[in-house]
Each structure stands twice: as C-alpha cells, then as structure tokens.
C-alpha cells in the first residue's frame, strides 16, 4: 500500500480492508490479524487496530472476523428495505430537489461504467439519496444501521443483475414525473427482484483464510 499524505494511515488501511471485504477478497469467516496486516503493509499495529474497530462498528466485522449474513439477516433486511425505500421513493416523487434528481442521473451513468467499485458506490449513493429525500430521520437511521448487510447483498446484485441500472432509470423517471404511486411500485419491485435473484443462487463455498 502506498501511503497518501492527504489521508491518515488508519483511514487508508480502513479503505483498503473495506474494499477487500466488499469485493470478496476477504471472505466471510476470515479473521483480520493486526500483527499480520501491520507487517504486510509496513505500518504499526495502532492504525490497523483503529481500522478494525471502525469496521466492527460498521458491522462488517464481528470479533475481528468478516461477517457472513444469515438467511434471517437477509430476509429481515429486505423486508424493511422494501417497505421503507418504497415509501422513500413515493416521497421523493413529491419533494425531491432538482439538484438531487440531477445527481441521480449522474449516478446511473456512473453505474454503467463497468467498473465494479464505481458501480457499487453509485448504486449505494443512488439509494441513499432517495432515502434522504423521505425527510424522515428515523427511516435514514434504520437504513444506516443495516448498511453492512445491504452492502454485502448489493455486492451480489451488482455482479449478477445487469438490469439494475435500467430499473434505476425507470425509478428516477417516475420521480421526475412526480408519479408517487409508480415510483413506490417500481422501487418495491426492484428490491424484490434483487432479493429473489440473490436467493436463487447457492454461493460457492470457499475456505476462509487469515489476512
């Protein structure tokens, strides 16, 4: 890892580990060992420890192990998202600002770049902008608390569902048109399709390792 002066060492290590968890380089069940990571990156253990604590706070690690969401975790996450993000899309169709609508257009284009990391980020921000448009802090807090599971599910969706960007296009158009009923219906269907597609595949088992 090449250290960048504009970012703290712990922040750079966090970004690296976060990316490796999200792209699947660090498999579910992998234990993150401070000593080993510090030696590999040529840094002290302190920023590594800080990064691991931050990842645990995010919900991506549990007792230093990369989490593997259970079927119950996934089921409950999507049940909540379908209800809340459907409502958020309805609200967005009635009150979303013009700058936010433009931002959603740009995010859809970024997601079509073909780059996995860029697509992940664009899809994540797309949904977060719509959630924010609900102007309901409780909804935002609930969605934020589920971000770890959402991101791990989104990783699967981005890799396997090429129609996601098109579905986002349709959701955005309904929001632009001010069609609250359609925006809510399309968002709920989009999330339902993501959920069903993800569960239709049995993941290939890989032996976890220690980073």
CORRA-V558394 format. One record per residue. N is the residue number from 0. PSI is psi in whole degrees, -180 to 180 (NA if undefined). OMEGA is omega in radians with two decimals (999 if undefined). D_FIRST is the distance of its C-alpha to the first C-alpha in Angstrom with 1 decimal. Layout:
n:N psi:PSI omega:OMEGA d_first:D_FIRST
n:N psi:PSI omega:OMEGA d_first:D_FIRST
This chain:
n:0 psi:130 omega:3.09 d_first:0.0
n:1 psi:120 omega:-3.08 d_first:3.8
n:2 psi:131 omega:3.12 d_first:6.2
n:3 psi:133 omega:-3.05 d_first:9.2
n:4 psi:-28 omega:-3.06 d_first:12.6
n:5 psi:-10 omega:3.11 d_first:14.4
n:6 psi:147 omega:3.08 d_first:12.7
n:7 psi:158 omega:3.13 d_first:12.9
n:8 psi:-43 omega:-3.12 d_first:10.1
n:9 psi:-36 omega:3.13 d_first:12.0
n:10 psi:-39 omega:3.12 d_first:12.3
n:11 psi:-39 omega:3.11 d_first:8.6
n:12 psi:-41 omega:3.09 d_first:8.5
n:13 psi:-48 omega:-3.14 d_first:11.8
n:14 psi:-42 omega:-3.14 d_first:11.0
n:15 psi:-50 omega:-3.10 d_first:8.5
n:16 psi:-40 omega:3.10 d_first:11.3
n:17 psi:-49 omega:-3.13 d_first:14.0
n:18 psi:-40 omega:-3.11 d_first:13.1
n:19 psi:-29 omega:3.05 d_first:13.0
n:20 psi:-45 omega:-3.08 d_first:16.3
n:21 psi:-37 omega:-3.12 d_first:17.8
n:22 psi:-2 omega:3.06 d_first:17.2
n:23 psi:3 omega:3.07 d_first:18.3
n:24 psi:-42 omega:3.03 d_first:15.4
n:25 psi:109 omega:-3.04 d_first:16.2
n:26 psi:158 omega:3.02 d_first:20.0
n:27 psi:135 omega:-3.12 d_first:22.7
n:28 psi:-9 omega:3.11 d_first:23.5
n:29 psi:134 omega:3.09 d_first:20.1
n:30 psi:130 omega:3.10 d_first:19.8
n:31 psi:111 omega:-3.10 d_first:16.6
n:32 psi:120 omega:-3.08 d_first:16.9
n:33 psi:-48 omega:-3.06 d_first:15.6
n:34 psi:-44 omega:-3.08 d_first:15.8
n:35 psi:-43 omega:3.13 d_first:14.1
n:36 psi:-44 omega:-3.14 d_first:11.0
n:37 psi:-43 omega:-3.14 d_first:11.0
n:38 psi:-43 omega:-3.12 d_first:11.5
n:39 psi:-35 omega:-3.09 d_first:8.9
n:40 psi:-9 omega:3.13 d_first:6.0
n:41 psi:38 omega:-3.14 d_first:8.4
n:42 psi:172 omega:3.09 d_first:9.8
n:43 psi:169 omega:-3.12 d_first:13.4
n:44 psi:-23 omega:-3.05 d_first:15.0
n:45 psi:-52 omega:3.13 d_first:16.3
n:46 psi:-29 omega:3.09 d_first:13.5
n:47 psi:-45 omega:3.12 d_first:12.9
n:48 psi:-43 omega:3.13 d_first:16.6
n:49 psi:-41 omega:-3.14 d_first:16.9
n:50 psi:-42 omega:3.14 d_first:14.6
n:51 psi:-41 omega:3.10 d_first:16.6
n:52 psi:-38 omega:3.13 d_first:19.8
n:53 psi:-40 omega:3.11 d_first:19.0
n:54 psi:-34 omega:3.07 d_first:18.5
n:55 psi:-40 omega:3.09 d_first:21.7
n:56 psi:-37 omega:3.11 d_first:23.4
n:57 psi:-18 omega:-3.12 d_first:22.4
n:58 psi:3 omega:-3.13 d_first:24.1
n:59 psi:-19 omega:3.07 d_first:21.3
n:60 psi:150 omega:3.01 d_first:21.4
n:61 psi:115 omega:-3.06 d_first:24.6
n:62 psi:39 omega:3.11 d_first:24.7
n:63 psi:5 omega:3.10 d_first:21.0
n:64 psi:139 omega:3.08 d_first:21.8
n:65 psi:130 omega:-3.05 d_first:20.8
n:66 psi:156 omega:2.98 d_first:24.1
n:67 psi:105 omega:-3.10 d_first:26.4
n:68 psi:137 omega:3.07 d_first:28.9
n:69 psi:167 omega:3.08 d_first:32.5
n:70 psi:-38 omega:3.11 d_first:35.1
n:71 psi:-42 omega:3.09 d_first:36.7
n:72 psi:-47 omega:-3.09 d_first:33.5
n:73 psi:-45 omega:3.14 d_first:33.3
n:74 psi:-49 omega:-3.08 d_first:37.0
n:75 psi:-38 omega:3.11 d_first:37.2
n:76 psi:-49 omega:-3.11 d_first:34.2
n:77 psi:-34 omega:3.08 d_first:35.8
n:78 psi:-45 omega:-3.13 d_first:39.3
n:79 psi:-44 omega:-3.12 d_first:38.1
n:80 psi:-43 omega:-3.13 d_first:36.1
n:81 psi:-43 omega:3.13 d_first:39.0
n:82 psi:-52 omega:-3.01 d_first:41.4
n:83 psi:-42 omega:-3.14 d_first:39.3
n:84 psi:-28 omega:3.01 d_first:37.5
n:85 psi:-45 omega:3.11 d_first:40.8
n:86 psi:-41 omega:-3.14 d_first:42.4
n:87 psi:-40 omega:3.11 d_first:39.6
n:88 psi:-39 omega:3.08 d_first:40.1
n:89 psi:-47 omega:3.14 d_first:43.8
n:90 psi:-39 omega:-3.13 d_first:43.3
n:91 psi:-35 omega:-3.13 d_first:40.9
n:92 psi:-19 omega:-3.12 d_first:43.7
n:93 psi:-20 omega:-3.01 d_first:46.0
n:94 psi:6 omega:-3.12 d_first:43.9
n:95 psi:138 omega:-3.13 d_first:40.5
n:96 psi:159 omega:3.11 d_first:40.0
n:97 psi:-44 omega:3.09 d_first:39.9
n:98 psi:-38 omega:3.11 d_first:36.4
n:99 psi:-37 omega:3.09 d_first:35.1
n:100 psi:-40 omega:3.10 d_first:36.9
n:101 psi:-40 omega:3.12 d_first:35.3
n:102 psi:-40 omega:3.12 d_first:31.9
n:103 psi:-39 omega:3.08 d_first:32.6
n:104 psi:-46 omega:-3.12 d_first:33.7
n:105 psi:-37 omega:3.12 d_first:30.4
n:106 psi:-38 omega:3.11 d_first:28.4
n:107 psi:-41 omega:3.12 d_first:30.5
n:108 psi:-40 omega:3.11 d_first:29.8
n:109 psi:-37 omega:-3.12 d_first:26.0
n:110 psi:-20 omega:-3.13 d_first:26.3
n:111 psi:4 omega:-3.06 d_first:28.1
n:112 psi:-24 omega:-3.12 d_first:25.2
n:113 psi:-13 omega:3.11 d_first:24.4
n:114 psi:127 omega:-3.06 d_first:20.7
n:115 psi:-49 omega:-3.11 d_first:20.1
n:116 psi:-44 omega:-3.14 d_first:17.7
n:117 psi:-40 omega:3.13 d_first:20.1
n:118 psi:-43 omega:3.11 d_first:23.1
n:119 psi:-48 omega:-3.11 d_first:21.9
n:120 psi:-45 omega:-3.10 d_first:21.4
n:121 psi:-44 omega:3.13 d_first:24.6
n:122 psi:-39 omega:-3.14 d_first:26.7
n:123 psi:-48 omega:-3.12 d_first:25.6
n:124 psi:-37 omega:3.10 d_first:26.5
n:125 psi:-52 omega:-3.12 d_first:29.7
n:126 psi:-38 omega:-3.12 d_first:30.9
n:127 psi:-35 omega:3.10 d_first:29.9
n:128 psi:-41 omega:3.13 d_first:31.8
n:129 psi:-41 omega:3.08 d_first:34.9
n:130 psi:-44 omega:-3.14 d_first:34.7
n:131 psi:-32 omega:-3.12 d_first:34.6
n:132 psi:-13 omega:3.10 d_first:37.6
n:133 psi:-18 omega:-3.10 d_first:39.7
n:134 psi:33 omega:-3.14 d_first:39.9
n:135 psi:106 omega:-3.06 d_first:40.0
n:136 psi:-31 omega:3.14 d_first:37.6
n:137 psi:-41 omega:3.08 d_first:38.5
n:138 psi:-45 omega:3.14 d_first:37.4
n:139 psi:-41 omega:-3.13 d_first:34.1
n:140 psi:-41 omega:3.14 d_first:33.5
n:141 psi:-46 omega:3.13 d_first:34.4
n:142 psi:-40 omega:3.14 d_first:32.1
n:143 psi:-39 omega:-3.12 d_first:29.2
n:144 psi:-21 omega:-3.13 d_first:29.9
n:145 psi:8 omega:-2.99 d_first:29.5
n:146 psi:-37 omega:-3.12 d_first:26.2
n:147 psi:-48 omega:-3.14 d_first:24.3
n:148 psi:-39 omega:3.12 d_first:27.0
n:149 psi:-45 omega:-3.10 d_first:27.5
n:150 psi:-42 omega:-3.14 d_first:23.8
n:151 psi:-34 omega:3.04 d_first:24.0
n:152 psi:-41 omega:-3.13 d_first:27.4
n:153 psi:-33 omega:3.09 d_first:26.2
n:154 psi:-44 omega:3.13 d_first:23.6
n:155 psi:-43 omega:-3.10 d_first:26.6
n:156 psi:-46 omega:-3.10 d_first:28.7
n:157 psi:-36 omega:-3.11 d_first:26.3
n:158 psi:-28 omega:-2.95 d_first:26.0
n:159 psi:-14 omega:-3.10 d_first:29.7
n:160 psi:100 omega:-3.12 d_first:31.8
n:161 psi:-13 omega:-3.08 d_first:32.0
n:162 psi:-2 omega:-3.05 d_first:34.8
n:163 psi:-47 omega:-3.10 d_first:32.7
n:164 psi:-39 omega:3.11 d_first:32.4
n:165 psi:-40 omega:3.11 d_first:36.1
n:166 psi:-39 omega:3.08 d_first:37.0
n:167 psi:-39 omega:3.07 d_first:35.0
n:168 psi:-47 omega:-3.10 d_first:37.0
n:169 psi:-40 omega:3.11 d_first:40.2
n:170 psi:-46 omega:3.14 d_first:39.3
n:171 psi:-42 omega:-3.13 d_first:38.5
n:172 psi:-40 omega:3.10 d_first:41.8
n:173 psi:-38 omega:3.10 d_first:43.7
n:174 psi:-45 omega:3.12 d_first:42.2
n:175 psi:-40 omega:-3.13 d_first:43.0
n:176 psi:-9 omega:-3.11 d_first:46.5
n:177 psi:21 omega:-3.12 d_first:47.0
n:178 psi:90 omega:-3.05 d_first:47.9
n:179 psi:-42 omega:-3.13 d_first:46.9
n:180 psi:-46 omega:-3.11 d_first:48.4
n:181 psi:-41 omega:3.13 d_first:46.6
n:182 psi:-44 omega:3.13 d_first:43.2
n:183 psi:-45 omega:-3.14 d_first:43.5
n:184 psi:-45 omega:-3.11 d_first:44.8
n:185 psi:-39 omega:3.12 d_first:42.0
n:186 psi:-44 omega:3.13 d_first:39.2
n:187 psi:-42 omega:3.13 d_first:40.8
n:188 psi:-40 omega:3.11 d_first:41.2
n:189 psi:-49 omega:-3.12 d_first:37.7
n:190 psi:-36 omega:3.09 d_first:36.3
n:191 psi:-43 omega:3.13 d_first:39.0
n:192 psi:-40 omega:3.08 d_first:38.1
n:193 psi:-47 omega:-3.11 d_first:34.4
n:194 psi:-49 omega:-3.10 d_first:35.4
n:195 psi:-38 omega:3.13 d_first:38.0
n:196 psi:-42 omega:-3.13 d_first:35.8
n:197 psi:-43 omega:-3.10 d_first:33.0
n:198 psi:-14 omega:-3.13 d_first:35.6
n:199 psi:-13 omega:-3.12 d_first:37.2
n:200 psi:136 omega:3.04 d_first:34.5
n:201 psi:117 omega:-3.08 d_first:34.0
n:202 psi:144 omega:3.08 d_first:30.3
n:203 psi:129 omega:-3.11 d_first:29.5
n:204 psi:133 omega:3.07 d_first:28.8
n:205 psi:143 omega:3.13 d_first:25.7
n:206 psi:128 omega:3.10 d_first:25.2
n:207 psi:158 omega:-3.14 d_first:22.6
n:208 psi:-179 omega:3.06 d_first:20.1
n:209 psi:124 omega:-3.08 d_first:18.2
n:210 psi:NA omega:999 d_first:14.4
